[in-house]
Every structure is written in structure tokens, then in C-alpha cells.
Amino acid sequence: MYDYSGSGLHELQTNHLALAYERDIIPAFQSGGAGLCSTLDDYAKFAGMLMNGGSYNGRRIMSHAG
């Protein structure tokens, strides 16, 4: 994976999860998702499952205790 900066293209280094992030901004901090990445559609499904008490499309995914 490559990124463009004022000096041109440079290859991004990946971490142990094969995710490539440049943390040159201050303050630098870790992702709140602990390295998890997803799409907005998948997050909407996940949030809907939480709102339905752990069920999605009529199937139990999480227990109420979870």
C-alpha cells in the first residue's frame, strides 16, 4: 500500500495485523477499535443487532448477558 505526500509516493509499513497506518500527527494514539476495521454498513448491522438485544435477522448473535 502506498501513500502520497509532498515528497511523492512512499510505501506504508504494515503492522502485525497487516494494517497500514501512518501516525505522524500529534498527538499520536492507538485506534480505539483495537485494530478492528469495518465498513459503515457492517457497523450499522452491528449497532442494529445491539439495539435488538443481541439478535440480527431473527438469529441470536449475543446473549443478553453479553
SULGICOR-V394570 format. One record per backbone hydrogen bond with DSSP energy under -0.5 kcal/mol. NH is the residue of the N-H (numbers start at 1). CO is the residue of the C=O. E is the energy in kcal/mol with one decimal. If there is no record, write none. Layout:
nh: [NH | NH]
co: [CO | CO]
e: [E | E]
//
This chain:
nh: [3 | 5 | 8 | 10 | 12 | 15 | 18 | 21 | 21 | 23 | 34 | 36 | 43 | 44 | 45 | 46 | 47 | 48 | 49 | 50 | 51 | 52 | 53 | 54 | 55 | 55 | 56 | 59 | 61 | 61 | 62 | 66]
co: [10 | 8 | 5 | 3 | 1 | 19 | 15 | 13 | 19 | 21 | 31 | 33 | 39 | 40 | 41 | 42 | 43 | 44 | 45 | 46 | 47 | 48 | 50 | 49 | 49 | 52 | 59 | 56 | 54 | 59 | 54 | 63]
e: [-2.3 | -2.2 | -2.2 | -2.3 | -2.8 | -2.2 | -2.1 | -0.6 | -0.6 | -0.5 | -1.5 | -1.9 | -2.2 | -2.4 | -1.9 | -2.4 | -3.0 | -2.4 | -2.3 | -2.1 | -2.3 | -1.5 | -1.4 | -2.7 | -0.7 | -0.6 | -2.6 | -1.8 | -3.3 | -0.5 | -2.0 | -0.6]
//
